[in-house]
Amino acid sequence: MTLEEIEFELELAGLSREQQIKLISSIKRNGFDAKTVDKKLQLMGFEPIFTIYDED
């Protein structure tokens, strides 16, 4: 996924611009990991949206 696609999904999920920037910054630093981003979303009170990843 590109950063633009991730940002779009976050916007659709209802995150504020500030929340989107926080998560995108984290993704830029650490790379995109769907499970990690979904966990952060849940901690912020949102439903997971990047659930299309392989189960361990």
Secondary structure, DSSP 8 states (H G I E B T S, - for coil): --HHHHHHHHHHHT--HHHHHHHHHHHHHH---HHHHHHHHHHTT-------S---
